[in-house]
Amino acid sequence: MAGILDGVDKRTQLAGHNRFELLLFKLIGHQKFGINVFKVQEVIQCPKLTQIPKAHNVICGVAHLRGKTIPVIDLAMSIGMQPLSRDPNRYVIVTEYNRNIQGFLVGSVERIINIGWDQVKAPPSGAGAESYLTAVTEIDKELIEVIDVEKVMKEVIGGQDCASDEAIDNEALGQDDHILVVDDSSVARNQVKRVCTQIGVNCTTLKDGQEAWELLSQLTNEGVNIAEHFSMIISDVEMPRMDGYTLATKIKSNPEMKNVYLILHTSLSGVFNTSMVEKVGANKFLAKFEPDLLVKTIQEHLKSIHNETN
């Protein structure tokens, strides 16, 4: 499994066609879970872990890998399941989220599948707001659950939720701007919404690219100028039904929508994002989640719009 990130170019091409690769694994029992291969650096057998005093209770310890020290999180325990035993038969999935490297302790690793985002659905409505699922899909008549890792990371590692006072430009406030936010993670949607509220900007939040495309198409059919209606669109990349790359491609190839300012806002590694932004026609890539950088990016664009209209 150590070489699963070989062939990044191939996977980048998949991402541009509403497809991706999912690494399947188990925690406890027979239920299978999935994680996007793009977020995985390697999979290793559980190494010796060093305990950290006063660490969060779901952090098993730290592992020393190739000169780096990374925290290892018991993924089962972090989503409310029984903790996994700490033995060498377990596996650690080493991932990169929001510019942080961490490992997730799992029971076993299955295989990698190639799948279309249109085969991935939102979690059942009965799952509730406290659910740790961000999507579900079915493979070989088995239900695969995709965990909202951003929610796990937020609860375990924390982070800054709001922009600092120093980052806010008061000259960009109160302009009646409206931003469309598209993200399947409730944590991510709320984070962006809080930043928008800080600077007095209205925002509409949607859960996936398909939902966003349907809204944009409806508004266009009603004669609404999308670039005037929405000051910008901030979209996640990984989403069920339609991913952010596909949404960006559809928007930028539509003559009536292409002028809207579009930011891809993702926790995916930045290794390939510059080329993907150019490929799908998005205006900017922004890594999650740095509220000061987000508010700066939003306000810079809003000020440029206001200067053009004055």
C-alpha positions in Angstrom: 0.0 0.0 0.0 3.0 2.3 0.4 2.9 3.2 -3.3 -0.7 4.0 -3.7 0.0 7.6 -4.7 2.0 6.5 -7.8 0.4 7.9 -10.9 -0.9 11.2 -9.6 -1.3 12.5 -13.1 -3.8 9.8 -13.8 -5.8 10.6 -10.8 -5.8 14.3 -11.6 -7.4 13.4 -15.0 -10.1 11.4 -13.1 -10.9 14.4 -10.9 -11.6 16.5 -14.0 -14.3 14.1 -15.1 -16.4 13.8 -12.0 -14.5 10.7 -11.0 -12.1 9.8 -8.2 -10.5 6.9 -6.4 -11.7 5.7 -3.0 -9.6 3.8 -0.6 -11.8 1.3 1.3 -11.1 0.3 4.9 -12.8 -1.2 7.9 -12.8 0.0 11.5 -14.7 -2.5 13.7 -16.9 -5.2 12.3 -17.8 -5.7 8.6 -18.9 -2.1 7.7 -16.7 -0.6 5.0 -15.7 3.1 4.9 -13.9 5.1 2.3 -11.5 8.0 1.9 -10.4 9.9 -1.2 -7.0 8.6 -2.4 -6.0 12.2 -3.1 -5.8 12.8 0.6 -3.8 9.7 1.3 0.0 9.9 1.3 0.6 6.2 2.3 -0.8 3.3 4.2 1.5 1.5 6.7 1.2 -1.2 9.4 0.8 0.5 12.7 4.2 1.5 13.9 5.3 1.9 17.5 3.5 4.9 19.0 4.8 7.4 21.5 2.2 8.6 24.0 1.6 12.3 24.4 0.7 13.6 27.9 -2.7 15.4 28.1 -3.4 14.7 24.4 -7.0 14.4 23.2 -8.4 11.0 24.2 -8.7 9.8 20.5 -5.0 10.4 19.7 -3.3 7.1 20.2 0.1 8.7 20.2 2.6 10.0 17.7 4.5 8.1 15.0 8.0 8.9 13.7 8.0 8.6 9.9 10.9 9.7 7.6 12.1 12.4 9.9 8.6 13.7 10.8 6.4 13.3 13.9 2.7 12.9 13.1 -0.3 12.4 15.4 -2.2 9.1 15.0 -5.9 9.3 15.6 -8.1 6.4 16.4 -10.7 6.9 13.7 -13.2 4.5 15.2 -13.1 6.2 18.6 -13.3 9.7 17.0 -16.7 8.9 15.5 -18.2 7.4 18.6 -17.3 3.7 18.1 -15.3 1.4 20.4 -11.6 2.1 20.4 -9.3 -0.1 18.3 -6.7 -2.2 19.9 -3.2 -0.9 19.5 -1.4 -3.8 17.9 0.8 -4.2 14.8 -2.0 -5.9 12.8 -3.8 -2.5 12.6 -3.0 0.0 9.8 -2.4 3.7 9.7 -3.6 5.8 6.8 -1.3 8.8 6.5 -3.3 11.7 5.2 -3.0 15.4 4.4 -5.9 17.7 5.4 -5.8 21.5 5.5 -2.0 21.5 5.2 -1.6 19.1 8.2 -0.2 15.6 8.1 -1.8 13.0 10.4 -2.4 9.3 10.6 -5.7 7.5 11.1 -5.6 4.2 12.9 -8.0 1.7 11.2 -8.8 -2.0 11.5 -7.9 -3.1 8.0 -7.4 -1.8 4.5 -9.3 -3.3 1.7 -8.7 -1.9 -1.8 -8.9 1.1 -4.1 -11.9 1.6 -6.4 -12.5 4.0 -9.2 -15.9 5.6 -9.0 -18.0 8.5 -10.3 -19.1 11.2 -8.0 -22.6 10.8 -9.4 -22.6 7.3 -7.7 -22.0 9.0 -4.3 -25.1 10.2 -2.4 -25.6 12.5 0.6 -26.1 10.6 3.9 -29.7 9.6 4.7 -31.7 12.5 6.2 -32.2 10.4 9.4 -28.5 10.4 10.1 -28.9 13.8 11.9 -26.7 16.8 12.4 -24.4 14.9 14.7 -23.6 12.2 12.1 -20.0 11.8 11.0 -21.0 10.8 7.5 -20.5 13.1 4.6 -21.6 10.7 1.8 -22.5 7.1 1.1 -22.2 4.9 -2.0 -22.8 1.2 -2.9 -20.1 -1.1 -4.2 -20.9 -4.7 -5.0 -24.2 -4.4 -3.1 -22.3 -3.2 0.0 -22.9 0.2 1.6 -19.8 2.3 1.8 -19.8 5.2 4.3 -17.6 8.2 3.6 -16.6 9.9 6.9 -16.7 13.7 7.4 -13.0 13.9 8.2 -13.1 17.7 8.4 -15.5 17.3 11.3 -13.2 14.8 13.0 -10.2 17.1 12.6 -12.1 20.1 13.9 -13.1 18.2 17.1 -9.7 16.7 17.7 -7.3 19.4 16.6 -9.5 22.4 16.7 -8.5 25.6 14.8 -9.5 29.2 14.4 -13.2 29.6 13.4 -13.3 33.4 12.8 -11.1 35.9 11.1 -9.1 38.1 13.4 -10.0 41.8 13.7 -6.7 42.7 12.1 -7.6 40.8 8.9 -11.0 42.6 8.4 -11.0 45.6 6.1 -13.8 47.8 7.2 -13.9 49.6 3.8 -15.2 46.4 2.3 -18.2 46.0 4.6 -21.8 46.8 4.1 -22.0 46.5 0.3 -25.0 44.1 0.1 -22.8 41.4 -1.5 -24.0 37.8 -1.8 -21.8 34.7 -1.9 -22.8 31.1 -2.8 -21.0 28.5 -0.7 -21.0 24.9 -1.8 -19.6 22.2 0.5 -20.8 18.8 1.6 -19.3 19.2 5.1 -21.5 21.0 7.6 -18.4 22.1 9.5 -16.8 23.7 6.4 -20.1 25.4 5.4 -20.5 26.9 8.9 -16.9 28.1 9.0 -17.3 30.0 5.7 -20.6 31.3 6.8 -19.2 32.7 10.1 -16.5 34.6 8.1 -19.1 36.0 5.8 -21.2 37.1 8.8 -18.2 38.9 10.3 -17.9 41.1 7.3 -21.6 41.6 6.7 -21.8 39.5 3.5 -24.9 37.5 2.8 -24.4 33.9 1.8 -26.4 31.0 0.5 -25.1 27.5 1.5 -25.6 24.3 -0.5 -24.5 20.7 0.1 -23.1 19.6 -3.3 -22.3 20.6 -6.9 -25.5 19.1 -8.3 -27.6 21.2 -6.0 -25.6 24.3 -6.9 -25.8 23.6 -10.6 -29.6 23.2 -10.4 -29.9 26.6 -8.5 -27.7 28.4 -11.0 -29.6 26.9 -14.0 -32.9 27.9 -12.5 -31.8 31.5 -11.9 -30.3 31.7 -15.4 -33.6 30.4 -16.9 -35.4 33.2 -14.9 -33.2 35.8 -16.5 -30.9 36.4 -13.5 -27.3 37.6 -14.3 -25.3 35.1 -12.2 -22.2 37.3 -11.9 -24.3 40.2 -10.6 -26.5 38.1 -8.4 -23.5 36.3 -6.7 -20.4 38.3 -6.0 -18.5 35.0 -6.0 -18.9 31.3 -5.6 -16.8 29.4 -3.1 -16.9 25.7 -3.8 -15.4 22.6 -2.2 -13.9 20.0 -4.5 -14.9 16.7 -3.0 -18.7 16.4 -3.0 -21.3 13.7 -3.7 -23.3 13.7 -7.0 -21.1 16.4 -8.6 -17.6 17.5 -7.6 -16.3 21.0 -7.6 -14.1 20.5 -10.6 -17.1 19.4 -12.7 -19.2 22.2 -11.3 -16.5 24.7 -12.2 -16.2 23.3 -15.7 -20.0 23.6 -16.3 -20.1 27.1 -15.0 -17.2 28.4 -16.9 -18.3 26.8 -20.2 -21.8 28.4 -19.9 -21.9 31.8 -21.6 -24.4 33.1 -19.1 -22.5 32.1 -16.0 -18.8 32.2 -17.0 -18.1 35.7 -15.7 -18.9 34.8 -12.0 -15.8 34.7 -9.8 -15.2 31.1 -8.7 -12.9 29.9 -5.9 -12.2 26.3 -5.3 -11.8 25.9 -1.5 -10.5 22.5 -0.5 -8.6 20.5 2.0 -7.0 18.4 -0.7 -3.2 18.7 -1.1 -2.0 21.6 -3.2 0.4 19.6 -5.3 -1.9 19.5 -8.3 -4.4 22.2 -7.6 -2.8 25.0 -9.7 -3.1 22.9 -12.9 -6.6 21.8 -12.0 -7.7 25.4 -11.5 -6.4 26.3 -14.9 -7.9 23.2 -16.5 -11.5 23.8 -15.2 -11.4 27.6 -15.5 -11.7 28.5 -11.9 -10.4 31.9 -10.8 -8.5 30.8 -7.7 -7.6 27.9 -5.4 -7.8 28.4 -1.7 -6.7 25.8 0.9 -8.9 25.1 3.9 -9.2 26.5 6.5 -7.4 29.7 7.3 -10.1 32.3 8.1 -7.8 35.3 7.8 -6.7 34.2 4.4 -10.3 33.5 3.4 -11.6 36.9 4.6 -8.7 38.6 2.8 -9.4 36.8 -0.4 -13.1 37.6 -0.2 -12.6 41.3 0.6 -10.0 41.8 -2.1 -12.4 40.6 -4.8 -15.3 42.5 -3.4 -13.3 45.7 -3.3 -12.3 45.2 -6.9 -16.0 44.8 -7.9 -17.0 48.0 -6.0 -14.1 50.0 -7.5 -15.2 49.0 -11.0 -18.8 50.1 -10.3 -17.9 53.4 -8.7 
